[in-house]
Amino acid sequence: MFVLLLALIPTVLCVILFTKQSKLSREVEDMEKQLRQSQGQGNKTGGSPFPTPTPTPTLTSSPQPTDGTAAGGDGASVPVGGDDVEPTPTPTLTPTPTLEPSPTPTLAVDPETGEVLPWADKQVYLTFDDGPSGNTDDLLDLLKEYGVKVTFFVIGKTDDESLRLYKRIVDEGHSLAMHSYSHKYEEIYNSVEDFEKDFTKISDLLYDTIGYVPDLYRFPGGSSNGKCKKLTIQPFIRFLQERDIRYFDWNVENGDATGVNYTVEQLAENLLDGVSKKKSSVVLCHDTNAKTKTLESMKIVIPTLQEKGAQILPITADTPMVRHVLPADE
Ligand SMILES: [Zn+2]
């Protein structure tokens, strides 16, 4: 009897332990399944079931030269073509150079007090139309000195100096964008065919010079120019949209093309006053031989913007669009 008990007790204990163990492993399996399901749902809605720590904005001192931090234009030059069977290869549109600054926004702070500067949350996109010109080299030197990147909306010029300047603009990391070839309203806006002719000339010229066609355009006179005599601007907007080209107008001007003979200080004041009222400013300035005062005014504008902590940026694919006339379907 005793021997029998000795054999029976461990057996019974074993059976009990086995049932407990299998019950526990089933529970573990169930819990794993639930966890997987909740993770799956989390992914679908773009989140994770676990709270992720929010990245803290990095605070840096100001003024903060951005020289060298931008990706530069070299990555953008993607010449297309080669052994094309077609007799005339059409230039392929390539996206705007990736010039974005670091993805983490940095708020400029006062190096002495440590306080965030008053314009730290402002983005300023300086744009220069109608170049290249005899002032472009000086402007580029100045921009390099301050370590800022801007956007040039250029027109068509074929002399050696201009061809060199298109390349210099791109090489130094600025955004190069189209502003028509001729800039002659009556030629460009006469019909969609005429617009296309002009567009093809500027896009071919830039493709041959810098190796790609920019995907940014500014209508001569802006989209609200009122120069499209027979047509509205809509057919021309559609033309660009069909080619995935974005057009940009402006929401701040320095007034250098208004006909008023502003002084250097007034041009700077007009610009800074406009920027003070906006979170994101696309600023219209001009780069022509006559606009030496605009060039000079940048020696006030850029350091002031930097002292106040504003971010000076080139227009890229991420830049919020500023358009006076929207496409008909928007
Ligand atoms: Zn213009």
Residues whose N, C-alpha, C, O or C-beta is under 5 A from the ligand:
A	BS01	ZN	D129 D130 P220 G221
